[in-house]
Amino acid sequence: MEAAWSAADTEVFARYGDAFVPHRRAQIDIVCRLLADIPVPRVLDLCCGEGLLSEEYLRRQPDAEVLLFDGSADMLAAAERRLERFRPRFSAVQADIADRGWRSATRFGGVMTSLAVHHLDGAGKRELYRDLCSMLEPGGMFVMADLIEPAGPLAKNLAADEWDSAVRSASRELYGSDEAAEVFEREEWNYFRLPGPDPLDRPSSVAEHLTWLAEAGFVEVDVVWLYAGHAVFTARKP
Ligand SMILES: C[S@@+](CC[C@H](N)C(=O)[O-])C[C@H]1O[C@@H](n2cnc3c(N)ncnc32)[C@H](O)[C@@H]1O
């Protein structure tokens, strides 16, 4: 990909992610619930970051194992530190989500991903969905939490306002001040406030995701949660 997630992004997100991601705990809970009944207890955490999804999934599923995937060695190292108590139930691979070399791996019961697929353009997402479908066992689940592109300016303004307000509340709750909200504004983290197009963040609409997932061969394709321009999608391989 031409534009890249930077070390500075990693630092800011690692420090303030709990405030920047709207209802982060609720999203993690939903992802884990959707993966509770999969054909093989082996899950790929695509662009795992610090491993929050994997941590909760491994905690809930004592027989499960996870493959951590990220492009950043720092993020993978942070995830491995976080998951230390679950050794040897995880392994790690460093690769670019846009490459296809890693997509020959198979026999996953589930794939989960949060806040990463929007870095791919439309064609990249369609190709990813097709490849992930072939990597899953029959009955396997794909669960994605990510930014979406609102369909018009009204919905975009609403998403921008909701995101600002969610970060302000979380900042006060977690830090007792506007510290995280101020960084969020200074770093121009609210994608929905930017004039666009942005070379790094390229969310797609809900309708596009649903169409592309179905085209890729998934069934039970759905959006199960949406707030502040953040959505959780689910899809099952037949
Ligand atoms: C916003 S963080 C989300 C991390 C984690 N999934 C979470 O929700 O806490 C985005 C993650 O995607 C990774 N990433 C960004 N671009 C990538 C790429 N092209 N290939 C692989 N990983 C990438 C970053 O290193 C980072 O860990």
The ligand as an SDF file (V2000), in Angstrom:
LIG
                    3D

 27 29  0  0  0  0  0  0  0  0999 V2000
   -5.9200    0.9430   14.6050 C   0  0  0  0  0  0  0  0  0  0  0  0
   -4.8360   -0.3940   14.8840 S   0  0  0  0  0  0  0  0  0  0  0  0
   -5.9940   -1.6500   15.3870 C   0  0  0  0  0  0  0  0  0  0  0  0
   -5.3390   -2.7290   16.1950 C   0  0  0  0  0  0  0  0  0  0  0  0
   -6.2810   -3.7650   16.8020 C   0  0  0  0  0  0  0  0  0  0  0  0
   -6.9250   -4.5750   15.7910 N   0  0  0  0  0  0  0  0  0  0  0  0
   -7.2820   -3.0860   17.6870 C   0  0  0  0  0  0  0  0  0  0  0  0
   -8.4450   -2.9510   17.2950 O   0  0  0  0  0  0  0  0  0  0  0  0
   -6.8850   -2.6790   18.7880 O   0  0  0  0  0  0  0  0  0  0  0  0
   -4.3930   -0.8660   13.2420 C   0  0  0  0  0  0  0  0  0  0  0  0
   -3.4150   -2.0290   13.1970 C   0  0  0  0  0  0  0  0  0  0  0  0
   -3.2570   -2.4030   11.8430 O   0  0  0  0  0  0  0  0  0  0  0  0
   -1.8800   -2.5730   11.5870 C   0  0  0  0  0  0  0  0  0  0  0  0
   -1.6740   -2.2570   10.1760 N   0  0  0  0  0  0  0  0  0  0  0  0
   -1.8880   -1.0600    9.5540 C   0  0  0  0  0  0  0  0  0  0  0  0
   -1.6230   -1.1460    8.2540 N   0  0  0  0  0  0  0  0  0  0  0  0
   -1.2400   -2.4300    8.0330 C   0  0  0  0  0  0  0  0  0  0  0  0
   -0.8330   -3.1580    6.8780 C   0  0  0  0  0  0  0  0  0  0  0  0
   -0.7630   -2.5750    5.6890 N   0  0  0  0  0  0  0  0  0  0  0  0
   -0.5330   -4.4630    7.0100 N   0  0  0  0  0  0  0  0  0  0  0  0
   -0.5740   -5.0700    8.2090 C   0  0  0  0  0  0  0  0  0  0  0  0
   -0.9440   -4.4400    9.3430 N   0  0  0  0  0  0  0  0  0  0  0  0
   -1.2660   -3.1300    9.2490 C   0  0  0  0  0  0  0  0  0  0  0  0
   -1.1660   -1.6130   12.5110 C   0  0  0  0  0  0  0  0  0  0  0  0
    0.1670   -2.0190   12.7840 O   0  0  0  0  0  0  0  0  0  0  0  0
   -2.0440   -1.6770   13.7360 C   0  0  0  0  0  0  0  0  0  0  0  0
   -1.6300   -2.6940   14.6210 O   0  0  0  0  0  0  0  0  0  0  0  0
  1  2  1  0
  2  3  1  0
  2 10  1  0
  3  4  1  0
  4  5  1  0
  5  6  1  0
  5  7  1  0
  7  8  2  0
  7  9  1  0
 10 11  1  0
 11 12  1  0
 11 26  1  0
 12 13  1  0
 13 14  1  0
 13 24  1  0
 14 15  1  0
 14 23  1  0
 15 16  2  0
 16 17  1  0
 17 18  1  0
 17 23  2  0
 18 19  1  0
 18 20  2  0
 20 21  1  0
 21 22  2  0
 22 23  1  0
 24 25  1  0
 24 26  1  0
 26 27  1  0
M  CHG  2   2   1   9  -1
M  END
$$$$
